[in-house]
């Protein structure tokens, strides 16, 4: 892949400001499930349940409650994005006090945000779209599924998914949607008034309300254009409190001036520099039965 050259840029006149991004926007999982602090490496969380309280009559004997435990494992996965550019791009940016480099680097943060979804939903390497054998916990493994036909009412699919989650003892409080499925809700109108049936629903990753569910919308749900083998996933419904994730090592932005950091040749020999950002996510799904998938019937 060729490095970016100054001729590829139309440099704006804005002043260069320090670049810093947080892995947040662009991920439906990050929107619907809050991050938790994590230590680096694989880990396990223990969830205990002692059952319900006992009614005791006057003078009656008390019995013990058995304690059951559930183990939730968390596995770490590292993602990186490296961008090469000719040294002259840096010079032009420094001399012109423009934000060309800032704009280029700003593309790194959303990609690392989406990586959480691509990994935890589909279990893939986002760069290649291929399934990653190292990822064992993913939403694509959910067995509760509702097939959606083109003529189906979208709320009927959602109701069916809710019932599957409820049947397994969980409350379906959230839904992540692919834009194609989300548009089916957004286009619905109420009778002759032509008012939106779901006026609070927005086609954005930012959380909004859809038919009593916290909702978030992104193309990462289906993985369209990225996943090598289409998943057919249109929606993920369930108790997103059962998905735990965190950043085990925060994003680091590194300017690399020497060596061959990405297999594209020596930087100095080619008069190039590279920028790299890396993040290590840790995530785990407590119980796949806490979720149901809405999938394309054709797919």
C-alpha positions as CSV (number, residue, x, y, z in Angstrom):
1,X,0.0,0.0,0.0
2,X,1.5,3.4,-1.0
3,X,2.1,6.0,1.7
4,X,0.2,9.2,1.5
5,X,1.9,12.0,-0.4
6,X,1.4,15.8,-0.1
7,X,-0.2,15.8,-3.6
8,X,-3.0,13.7,-2.2
9,X,-4.1,16.4,0.2
10,X,-6.0,19.6,0.0
11,X,-4.7,21.3,3.1
12,X,-7.3,23.3,5.0
13,X,-6.4,26.5,6.8
14,X,-7.3,25.5,10.3
15,X,-4.7,25.5,13.1
16,X,-3.3,22.1,14.1
17,X,-4.5,21.1,17.6
18,X,-3.4,18.1,19.7
19,X,-5.1,14.9,18.6
20,X,-6.7,12.7,21.2
21,X,-9.6,10.3,20.8
22,X,-11.5,8.0,23.1
23,X,-12.8,4.7,22.0
24,X,-16.5,5.4,22.4
25,X,-18.4,6.7,19.4
26,X,-19.2,4.3,16.6
27,X,-19.8,1.2,18.8
28,X,-23.3,0.0,19.6
29,X,-21.9,-2.2,22.4
30,X,-20.1,0.7,24.0
31,X,-23.3,2.7,23.8
32,X,-25.6,0.1,25.3
33,X,-23.2,-1.4,27.9
34,X,-21.0,0.9,30.0
35,X,-17.3,0.2,30.2
36,X,-15.8,-1.3,33.3
37,X,-12.2,-0.9,34.6
38,X,-10.1,-4.0,33.8
39,X,-6.7,-5.3,34.5
40,X,-4.6,-6.6,31.6
41,X,-5.0,-10.3,30.6
42,X,-7.7,-13.0,30.8
43,X,-9.9,-12.9,33.9
44,X,-13.0,-14.4,35.5
45,X,-15.9,-12.8,37.3
46,X,-17.9,-14.7,39.8
47,X,-21.6,-14.1,40.1
48,X,-23.3,-15.6,43.2
49,X,-27.0,-16.4,43.8
50,X,-28.4,-17.6,47.1
51,X,-32.1,-17.9,46.0
52,X,-35.0,-16.3,47.7
53,X,-35.9,-15.6,51.4
54,X,-37.8,-18.2,53.5
55,X,-41.0,-17.7,55.3
56,X,-40.7,-18.9,58.9
57,X,-43.7,-19.5,61.2
58,X,-43.6,-18.6,64.8
59,X,-41.3,-21.1,66.6
60,X,-40.5,-22.7,63.2
61,X,-37.1,-23.9,62.2
62,X,-34.9,-22.1,59.7
63,X,-33.3,-23.9,56.8
64,X,-30.2,-22.9,54.8
65,X,-30.0,-21.5,51.3
66,X,-27.7,-23.1,48.8
67,X,-25.4,-20.8,47.0
68,X,-24.9,-21.2,43.3
69,X,-22.2,-19.5,41.3
70,X,-21.7,-18.6,37.7
71,X,-18.3,-17.9,36.2
72,X,-18.0,-15.2,33.5
73,X,-14.7,-15.2,31.7
74,X,-13.2,-12.1,30.1
75,X,-10.7,-12.4,27.3
76,X,-8.3,-9.6,26.0
77,X,-8.0,-8.7,22.3
78,X,-5.6,-6.2,20.9
79,X,-6.4,-4.0,17.9
80,X,-4.1,-1.5,16.1
81,X,-4.2,0.9,13.2
82,X,-1.1,2.2,11.5
83,X,-1.0,5.1,9.0
84,X,2.0,5.9,6.9
85,X,2.8,9.2,5.3
86,X,5.7,10.9,3.6
87,X,7.8,13.1,5.8
88,X,7.0,16.0,3.5
89,X,3.4,15.8,4.7
90,X,4.5,16.6,8.2
91,X,6.6,19.5,7.0
92,X,3.8,21.0,5.0
93,X,1.5,20.6,8.0
94,X,4.0,22.2,10.4
95,X,4.9,25.1,8.1
96,X,1.3,25.8,7.0
97,X,-0.2,25.3,10.5
98,X,-2.9,23.3,9.0
99,X,-4.9,20.3,10.4
100,X,-4.2,17.8,7.6
101,X,-2.4,15.4,9.9
102,X,-5.1,15.9,12.6
103,X,-7.7,14.9,10.1
104,X,-5.8,11.8,9.0
105,X,-5.2,10.6,12.5
106,X,-8.9,11.3,13.4
107,X,-9.7,8.4,11.2
108,X,-7.9,6.0,13.6
109,X,-10.2,6.6,16.6
110,X,-13.5,5.5,14.9
111,X,-11.9,2.4,13.4
112,X,-10.7,1.3,16.9
113,X,-14.2,2.1,18.2
114,X,-15.8,-0.1,15.6
115,X,-13.3,-2.8,16.3
116,X,-15.0,-3.6,19.6
117,X,-18.3,-4.4,17.7
118,X,-16.6,-6.3,14.9
119,X,-14.8,-8.5,17.5
120,X,-17.5,-9.0,20.0
121,X,-20.4,-9.3,17.6
122,X,-18.9,-11.2,14.7
123,X,-15.6,-12.5,16.1
124,X,-13.6,-11.2,13.1
125,X,-10.4,-9.4,12.3
126,X,-11.8,-6.1,11.0
127,X,-9.0,-5.5,8.6
128,X,-9.5,-8.8,6.7
129,X,-13.1,-9.6,7.6
130,X,-12.0,-13.2,8.4
131,X,-13.1,-15.0,11.5
132,X,-10.5,-14.9,14.3
133,X,-10.0,-18.2,16.0
134,X,-8.7,-16.4,19.2
135,X,-12.2,-14.8,19.8
136,X,-14.4,-17.3,21.5
137,X,-17.1,-15.0,22.9
138,X,-19.2,-13.3,20.3
139,X,-22.9,-12.5,19.8
140,X,-22.9,-14.4,16.5
141,X,-23.0,-17.6,18.7
142,X,-26.4,-16.7,20.1
143,X,-28.8,-19.5,19.3
144,X,-32.1,-17.6,20.1
145,X,-32.9,-16.2,16.6
146,X,-35.9,-14.7,14.8
147,X,-35.9,-14.8,11.0
148,X,-37.1,-11.6,9.4
149,X,-38.7,-11.7,6.0
150,X,-39.0,-8.5,3.8
151,X,-42.8,-8.3,4.3
152,X,-42.6,-8.6,8.1
153,X,-43.6,-5.7,10.4
154,X,-40.4,-4.8,12.2
155,X,-42.2,-4.6,15.6
156,X,-43.4,-8.1,15.1
157,X,-39.8,-9.3,14.8
158,X,-38.9,-7.3,17.9
159,X,-41.8,-8.8,19.9
160,X,-40.7,-12.3,18.9
161,X,-37.1,-11.6,20.0
162,X,-38.4,-10.2,23.3
163,X,-40.3,-13.4,24.0
164,X,-37.3,-15.5,23.4
165,X,-35.2,-13.5,25.9
166,X,-38.0,-13.4,28.4
167,X,-38.5,-17.2,28.2
168,X,-34.9,-17.6,29.3
169,X,-35.4,-15.4,32.4
170,X,-33.9,-12.2,31.2
171,X,-35.4,-8.7,30.5
172,X,-34.8,-7.4,26.9
173,X,-34.1,-3.8,27.7
174,X,-31.9,-3.0,24.8
175,X,-31.5,-3.4,21.0
176,X,-28.7,-2.9,18.6
177,X,-29.8,-2.4,15.0
178,X,-28.3,-2.4,11.5
179,X,-29.4,0.8,9.6
180,X,-31.4,-1.3,7.1
181,X,-33.5,-2.7,9.9
182,X,-33.7,0.6,11.8
183,X,-35.1,2.3,8.8
184,X,-38.1,0.0,8.8
185,X,-39.0,1.4,12.2
186,X,-38.2,5.0,11.3
187,X,-40.5,5.0,8.3
188,X,-43.6,3.8,10.1
189,X,-46.4,6.3,10.4
190,X,-49.5,6.3,12.6
191,X,-52.7,6.0,10.6
192,X,-54.0,9.1,8.7
193,X,-52.1,11.5,11.0
194,X,-48.8,10.5,9.3
195,X,-47.1,11.1,12.6
196,X,-44.0,8.9,13.3
197,X,-44.9,5.8,15.2
198,X,-41.5,6.0,17.0
199,X,-40.8,9.8,17.3
200,X,-38.0,9.3,19.9
201,X,-36.1,6.8,17.8
202,X,-32.9,8.1,16.0
203,X,-30.8,6.4,13.3
204,X,-27.6,7.1,15.3
205,X,-25.2,5.2,17.5
206,X,-26.1,7.5,20.3
207,X,-28.7,5.8,22.5
208,X,-32.4,6.6,21.9
209,X,-35.7,4.9,22.6
210,X,-37.4,2.4,20.5
211,X,-40.6,0.7,21.6
212,X,-39.5,0.6,25.2
213,X,-35.9,-0.4,24.4
214,X,-32.7,1.5,24.7
215,X,-31.5,1.5,21.1
216,X,-28.3,2.1,19.1
217,X,-27.8,1.9,15.4
218,X,-24.6,1.1,13.4
219,X,-23.5,-0.9,10.3
220,X,-21.3,-2.9,12.6
221,X,-24.3,-4.9,13.7
222,X,-24.5,-6.6,10.3
223,X,-20.9,-6.0,9.5
224,X,-21.9,-5.2,5.9
225,X,-18.9,-4.5,3.7
226,X,-16.4,-5.7,6.4
227,X,-17.4,-9.3,7.4
228,X,-16.1,-11.7,4.7
229,X,-19.0,-14.1,5.1
230,X,-22.2,-12.1,5.7
231,X,-23.8,-12.9,9.0
232,X,-27.3,-11.8,8.2
233,X,-27.6,-10.2,11.7
234,X,-30.1,-7.2,11.6
235,X,-30.6,-6.7,15.3
236,X,-29.4,-7.9,18.7
237,X,-32.1,-7.8,21.5
238,X,-31.5,-8.5,25.1
239,X,-30.1,-7.6,28.5
240,X,-27.0,-5.7,27.7
241,X,-26.0,-5.8,31.4
242,X,-24.9,-9.3,30.6
243,X,-22.1,-8.0,28.3
244,X,-19.1,-6.7,30.1
245,X,-16.2,-4.9,28.4
246,X,-13.4,-2.5,29.2
247,X,-10.2,-1.0,27.9
248,X,-7.4,-3.0,29.5
249,X,-4.8,-0.7,27.9
250,X,-5.8,2.8,26.7
251,X,-5.2,4.1,23.3
252,X,-1.6,5.2,22.7
253,X,-0.8,7.4,19.8
254,X,2.8,6.9,18.6
255,X,4.9,8.7,16.0
256,X,7.3,6.1,14.5
257,X,10.3,7.5,12.5
258,X,12.5,4.5,12.2
259,X,12.3,0.8,11.3
260,X,9.6,-1.1,9.4
261,X,6.6,-1.2,11.7
262,X,4.1,-2.6,9.2
263,X,6.0,-4.6,6.7
264,X,5.9,-1.9,4.0
265,X,9.7,-1.1,4.0
266,X,12.1,0.9,6.1
267,X,10.7,4.3,7.0
268,X,14.0,6.2,6.7
269,X,14.8,4.6,3.4
270,X,11.5,5.7,2.0
271,X,11.5,9.1,3.7
272,X,8.3,8.3,5.6
273,X,6.9,8.3,9.1
274,X,4.1,6.3,10.6
275,X,1.5,6.9,13.2
276,X,0.1,4.0,15.2
277,X,-2.7,3.7,17.8
278,X,-3.4,0.5,19.8
279,X,-6.0,-0.6,22.2
280,X,-6.6,-3.8,24.2
281,X,-10.2,-4.6,24.9
282,X,-11.4,-7.2,27.3
283,X,-14.9,-8.5,27.0
284,X,-17.2,-11.3,28.1
285,X,-20.8,-12.4,27.7
286,X,-22.3,-13.8,30.9
287,X,-25.0,-15.8,29.1
288,X,-25.8,-16.0,25.4
289,X,-29.4,-16.8,26.3
290,X,-29.8,-13.2,27.6
291,X,-29.9,-12.2,23.9
292,X,-31.8,-12.9,20.7
293,X,-30.7,-12.2,17.2
294,X,-33.0,-10.9,14.5
295,X,-31.5,-12.2,11.2
296,X,-32.3,-11.8,7.5
297,X,-34.3,-14.8,6.4
298,X,-32.8,-14.8,3.0
299,X,-29.3,-14.7,4.4
